[in-house]
Amino acid sequence: MRTLITGGAGFIGSNVALELEKQGHEVIVIDDFSTGKKENLKEFKGKVINHDISLSLEIEKIDAVIHEAAITDPRFQDDTIMLKKNLDGFQNVVHLAKKYNAKLVYASSAGVYGNGPVPMKEDQEKDILTAYGKSKLTMDEQAKALAESMHIVGLRYFNVFGPHESGKGRPASMVYHLAKQMLAGKTPRIFKMGEQIRDHIYVKDCVKATLLALDAPSGVYNVGTGIGTSFNKLIEVLNEVLGTDFKPEYFDSPYDMSTYQVNTQADIEKAESKLKFKPDYSLKEAIKEYIGMI
Ligand SMILES: NC(=O)c1ccc[n+]([C@@H]2O[C@H](COP(=O)([O-])OP(=O)(O)OC[C@H]3O[C@@H](n4cnc5c(N)ncnc54)[C@H](O)[C@@H]3O)[C@@H](O)[C@H]2O)c1
């Protein structure tokens, strides 16, 4: 299979690219390196094209596209640019997949659920808090309209963590930021009062779901573990893995809390039945594996 991975120099994209290549497939990466890093592709043997896919997208025949490229920081400073770049990129990817009758898997986000009820189900009412969430929901709506005419699968990733995320800076996961502080012997700092909840999913499980999506029926699926873990609890798990006893220091959130998701937790029933996806890693097992790579 000849697969194009957009955003393949980024966190999730590079993990997908390396796994697909390991499985013996031909992989082409396209990335504008706006947040992607060359070092994420150190072991990658395939072709890497440096290009902004929101401008145009031409490539020789491919069998599948895995579309990870996007402005991924929900706090990106310009909503208009965010929407335009993410949606133009998506349009160009759809056009390319249609041209070659290729399978298309794209990254949506749990951001579309905002502060809606948990566990979050694919068809529940959406709560759009940011332009980022709006860009992802627009993709999902366009994908729904296209599903009759092509293979198109959207994956609503929850909070992914793991190797290759350091290049993201502030938008990297809480697992990464808290582990970094604790590994440096510093008190982990979290917003008051640490009871914000996230469905933390290890990038290896996220890659597994993404590859399963190539053979799943068109549609939109949650990619999470189904388990919500508070930041306070996450610090406890990090303490257990590191053999430390840090207590969190709480501070006021510098963000506009009306745009902040307080609790995310996936309902994974649809992913289990249609995507055939079940995560392999518990939070603790994943952190144990990841901690030495931070
Ligand atoms: N990491 C998470 O927890 C998470 C959660 C939900 C959804 N997602 C989605 O998953 C996808 C991958 O996210 P990530 O965490 O790996 O982020 P990332 O920022 O590491 O990866 C995005 C990649 O896309 C590239 N890119 C951005 N705009 C581009 C453009 N116009 N043309 C070409 N390349 C471009 C960047 O340089 C980067 O390499 C994104 O679509 C993101 O919205 C991620």
PDBQT file of the ligand as one rigid body, heavy atoms in Angstrom, charges set to zero:
ROOT
HETATM    1  N1  LIG A 301      -2.361  15.256  20.151  1.00  0.00    +0.000 N 
HETATM    2  C1  LIG A 301      -3.633  15.197  20.545  1.00  0.00    +0.000 C 
HETATM    3  O1  LIG A 301      -3.936  14.970  21.736  1.00  0.00    +0.000 OA
HETATM    4  C2  LIG A 301      -4.744  15.415  19.545  1.00  0.00    +0.000 A 
HETATM    5  C3  LIG A 301      -6.072  15.387  20.023  1.00  0.00    +0.000 A 
HETATM    6  C4  LIG A 301      -7.102  15.576  19.115  1.00  0.00    +0.000 A 
HETATM    7  C5  LIG A 301      -6.846  15.765  17.781  1.00  0.00    +0.000 A 
HETATM    8  N2  LIG A 301      -5.557  15.812  17.332  1.00  0.00    +0.000 N 
HETATM    9  C6  LIG A 301      -5.339  16.018  15.895  1.00  0.00    +0.000 C 
HETATM   10  O2  LIG A 301      -4.395  15.059  15.442  1.00  0.00    +0.000 OA
HETATM   11  C7  LIG A 301      -3.611  15.609  14.374  1.00  0.00    +0.000 C 
HETATM   12  C8  LIG A 301      -2.133  15.469  14.723  1.00  0.00    +0.000 C 
HETATM   13  O3  LIG A 301      -1.887  16.235  15.892  1.00  0.00    +0.000 OA
HETATM   14  P1  LIG A 301      -0.505  16.229  16.664  1.00  0.00    +0.000 P 
HETATM   15  O4  LIG A 301      -0.805  16.183  18.116  1.00  0.00    +0.000 OA
HETATM   16  O5  LIG A 301       0.384  15.218  16.060  1.00  0.00    +0.000 OA
HETATM   17  O6  LIG A 301       0.023  17.691  16.361  1.00  0.00    +0.000 OA
HETATM   18  P2  LIG A 301       1.355  18.233  15.671  1.00  0.00    +0.000 P 
HETATM   19  O7  LIG A 301       1.249  19.720  15.733  1.00  0.00    +0.000 OA
HETATM   20  O8  LIG A 301       2.546  17.579  16.283  1.00  0.00    +0.000 OA
HETATM   21  O9  LIG A 301       1.206  17.715  14.177  1.00  0.00    +0.000 OA
HETATM   22  C9  LIG A 301       0.623  18.459  13.128  1.00  0.00    +0.000 C 
HETATM   23  C10 LIG A 301       1.591  18.414  11.960  1.00  0.00    +0.000 C 
HETATM   24  O10 LIG A 301       0.989  19.041  10.821  1.00  0.00    +0.000 OA
HETATM   25  C11 LIG A 301       1.933  19.923  10.218  1.00  0.00    +0.000 C 
HETATM   26  N3  LIG A 301       1.124  20.937   9.516  1.00  0.00    +0.000 N 
HETATM   27  C12 LIG A 301       0.295  21.856  10.071  1.00  0.00    +0.000 A 
HETATM   28  N4  LIG A 301      -0.306  22.571   9.109  1.00  0.00    +0.000 NA
HETATM   29  C13 LIG A 301       0.158  22.089   7.917  1.00  0.00    +0.000 A 
HETATM   30  C14 LIG A 301      -0.091  22.420   6.566  1.00  0.00    +0.000 A 
HETATM   31  N5  LIG A 301      -0.955  23.394   6.223  1.00  0.00    +0.000 N 
HETATM   32  N6  LIG A 301       0.567  21.740   5.590  1.00  0.00    +0.000 NA
HETATM   33  C15 LIG A 301       1.429  20.736   5.909  1.00  0.00    +0.000 A 
HETATM   34  N7  LIG A 301       1.703  20.379   7.180  1.00  0.00    +0.000 NA
HETATM   35  C16 LIG A 301       1.068  21.045   8.175  1.00  0.00    +0.000 A 
HETATM   36  C17 LIG A 301       2.769  20.432  11.369  1.00  0.00    +0.000 C 
HETATM   37  O11 LIG A 301       4.035  20.919  10.963  1.00  0.00    +0.000 OA
HETATM   38  C18 LIG A 301       2.886  19.170  12.232  1.00  0.00    +0.000 C 
HETATM   39  O12 LIG A 301       3.973  18.390  11.818  1.00  0.00    +0.000 OA
HETATM   40  C19 LIG A 301      -4.062  17.043  14.208  1.00  0.00    +0.000 C 
HETATM   41  O13 LIG A 301      -4.997  17.135  13.152  1.00  0.00    +0.000 OA
HETATM   42  C20 LIG A 301      -4.732  17.353  15.540  1.00  0.00    +0.000 C 
HETATM   43  O14 LIG A 301      -5.702  18.368  15.414  1.00  0.00    +0.000 OA
HETATM   44  C21 LIG A 301      -4.499  15.640  18.189  1.00  0.00    +0.000 A 
ENDROOT
TORSDOF 0
